[in-house]
Amino acid sequence: MYIPMYKNRMYENIFLNKYGHLFEHEKIMPYIEIIDLKIGKKEYNEESIVMHYDGLINTKYFIDFFTFLASEYSQIDTTKLKYSLDLRSETTDKYIKRLKSTKVSNKAIPVISIKRGREKLLDVESIKAVIRNLQIEKEEIAVRIEAFLYSKFKDVITSLLRESDYLFYDIMEESTDPFILDLMDFDNDDKFKKIITSSPRKRDITNASYLESGYTDLIDNHLRKDYKELFFDGSADYSGLKDDLPKAGGGGYGAALAMLYDFKMNSYYTITNKDTKDGSAGYEFVIHELERDLIKKKLRLNDDCLAYQFIKDEFIETGKNGNYAKWNLVTLIRQLSEIKLSTKYYL
């Protein structure tokens, strides 16, 4: 099972709107981190935003009302993150009520997110209360916990989760090495479903660090294939994007980067215009490189590739280069397209 994770920013919402019908139950199920209740110009509440995603996504999906530790992300745009910031210090009762808003949907699986940024949920009794209250209302729930906290709360979580529930064990940007003792505790007898969760594309690696044209070794995707060896039922990550939040400021400069997942290699092929002064205009070079026969053949850029269809429609046929956000959208489309085409993944 693969769980692609999305923050509900503009282009992730565009992606879910156009491609949400392509997910497959118990094969590819999306995980949505709610950082804002506004989509476009429309304001939602928790119930209505869940029903919005219900209309886009055919499968069951995970909903995480997202907050974060202040030191985790740099240069954030607080004006776009008021919702998430307000969740840091909310009471357990308010958090339970927020999670129960998913009752309006038979598809939405609420995620109890246990992390250092959620101040009022870092004791055993609070965790017990949230899990038990939510299980009364929902046949399936999920718990996501930062790996650094797992040993402290393992007993209460594992004793309460049912066969229908999910555990997301989140190593974030770390390798599995620091958590080897935790990982040794997992086995095939665990009654709940287990998803190892990570963010393999590091936030501190800039676009210009990636290869001008080639398979990058800066992103380690081994958990997408090796999760079974660790006795997990699936893996989750950010589909080739960083685990990042809206930034404040920005001067428009930077390396134009295309990041295209290749399922056969379990690696990302990157095309980068290294001249950061070009900014998004550098995507002219990226598109020219993508159109080379050698690259098209290597990456199977044909009518079966949803990302290449998008590139043709949006850029090649219009003569436009696109911007960073649109090329992030290409990354998401390619990821889904490759995994759907590669049935061997599920054998």
Secondary structure in CASP SS format (residue, H / E / C, confidence):
PFRMAT SS
TARGET T0000
AUTHOR 0000-0000-0000
METHOD secondary structure of the structure
MODEL  1
M C 1.00
Y E 1.00
I E 1.00
P E 1.00
M E 1.00
Y E 1.00
K E 1.00
N C 1.00
R C 1.00
M H 1.00
Y H 1.00
E H 1.00
N H 1.00
I H 1.00
F H 1.00
L H 1.00
N H 1.00
K H 1.00
Y H 1.00
G H 1.00
H H 1.00
L H 1.00
F C 1.00
E E 1.00
H C 1.00
E C 1.00
K C 1.00
I E 1.00
M C 1.00
P C 1.00
Y E 1.00
I E 1.00
E E 1.00
I E 1.00
I C 1.00
D C 1.00
L C 1.00
K E 1.00
I E 1.00
G C 1.00
K C 1.00
K E 1.00
E E 1.00
Y C 1.00
N C 1.00
E H 1.00
E H 1.00
S H 1.00
I H 1.00
V H 1.00
M H 1.00
H H 1.00
Y H 1.00
D H 1.00
G C 1.00
L C 1.00
I C 1.00
N C 1.00
T C 1.00
K C 1.00
Y E 1.00
F E 1.00
I E 1.00
D E 1.00
F E 1.00
F C 1.00
T C 1.00
F C 1.00
L C 1.00
A C 1.00
S C 1.00
E C 1.00
Y C 1.00
S C 1.00
Q C 1.00
I E 1.00
D C 1.00
T H 1.00
T H 1.00
K H 1.00
L C 1.00
K H 1.00
Y H 1.00
S H 1.00
L H 1.00
D H 1.00
L C 1.00
R C 1.00
S C 1.00
E C 1.00
T C 1.00
T H 1.00
D H 1.00
K H 1.00
Y H 1.00
I H 1.00
K H 1.00
R H 1.00
L H 1.00
K H 1.00
S H 1.00
T H 1.00
K H 1.00
V H 1.00
S C 1.00
N C 1.00
K C 1.00
A E 1.00
I E 1.00
P E 1.00
V E 1.00
I E 1.00
S E 1.00
I E 1.00
K C 1.00
R C 1.00
G C 1.00
R C 1.00
E H 1.00
K H 1.00
L H 1.00
L C 1.00
D C 1.00
V H 1.00
E H 1.00
S H 1.00
I H 1.00
K H 1.00
A H 1.00
V H 1.00
I H 1.00
R H 1.00
N H 1.00
L H 1.00
Q H 1.00
I H 1.00
E H 1.00
K C 1.00
E C 1.00
E C 1.00
I C 1.00
A E 1.00
V E 1.00
R E 1.00
I E 1.00
E E 1.00
A H 1.00
F H 1.00
L H 1.00
Y H 1.00
S H 1.00
K H 1.00
F H 1.00
K H 1.00
D H 1.00
V H 1.00
I H 1.00
T H 1.00
S H 1.00
L H 1.00
L C 1.00
R C 1.00
E C 1.00
S C 1.00
D C 1.00
Y E 1.00
L E 1.00
F E 1.00
Y E 1.00
D E 1.00
I E 1.00
M E 1.00
E C 1.00
E C 1.00
S C 1.00
T C 1.00
D H 1.00
P H 1.00
F H 1.00
I H 1.00
L H 1.00
D H 1.00
L H 1.00
M C 1.00
D C 1.00
F C 1.00
D C 1.00
N C 1.00
D C 1.00
D C 1.00
K C 1.00
F C 1.00
K E 1.00
K E 1.00
I E 1.00
I E 1.00
T E 1.00
S E 1.00
S C 1.00
P C 1.00
R C 1.00
K C 1.00
R C 1.00
D C 1.00
I C 1.00
T C 1.00
N H 1.00
A H 1.00
S H 1.00
Y C 1.00
L C 1.00
E C 1.00
S E 1.00
G E 1.00
Y E 1.00
T C 1.00
D C 1.00
L C 1.00
I C 1.00
D C 1.00
N C 1.00
H C 1.00
L H 1.00
R H 1.00
K H 1.00
D H 1.00
Y H 1.00
K H 1.00
E H 1.00
L H 1.00
F C 1.00
F C 1.00
D C 1.00
G E 1.00
S E 1.00
A E 1.00
D E 1.00
Y C 1.00
S C 1.00
G C 1.00
L C 1.00
K C 1.00
D C 1.00
D C 1.00
L C 1.00
P C 1.00
K E 1.00
A C 1.00
G C 1.00
G C 1.00
G C 1.00
G C 1.00
Y C 1.00
G C 1.00
A C 1.00
A E 1.00
L E 1.00
A E 1.00
M E 1.00
L E 1.00
Y E 1.00
D E 1.00
F C 1.00
K C 1.00
M C 1.00
N C 1.00
S E 1.00
Y E 1.00
Y E 1.00
T E 1.00
I E 1.00
T E 1.00
N E 1.00
K C 1.00
D C 1.00
T H 1.00
K H 1.00
D H 1.00
G H 1.00
S H 1.00
A H 1.00
G H 1.00
Y H 1.00
E H 1.00
F H 1.00
V H 1.00
I H 1.00
H H 1.00
E H 1.00
L H 1.00
E C 1.00
R C 1.00
D H 1.00
L H 1.00
I H 1.00
K H 1.00
K H 1.00
K H 1.00
L C 1.00
R C 1.00
L C 1.00
N C 1.00
D C 1.00
D C 1.00
C C 1.00
L H 1.00
A H 1.00
Y H 1.00
Q H 1.00
F H 1.00
I H 1.00
K H 1.00
D H 1.00
E H 1.00
F H 1.00
I H 1.00
E C 1.00
T C 1.00
G C 1.00
K C 1.00
N C 1.00
G C 1.00
N C 1.00
Y H 1.00
A H 1.00
K H 1.00
W H 1.00
N H 1.00
L H 1.00
V H 1.00
T H 1.00
L H 1.00
I H 1.00
R H 1.00
Q H 1.00
L H 1.00
S H 1.00
E H 1.00
I H 1.00
K H 1.00
L H 1.00
S C 1.00
T H 1.00
K H 1.00
Y H 1.00
Y H 1.00
L C 1.00
END
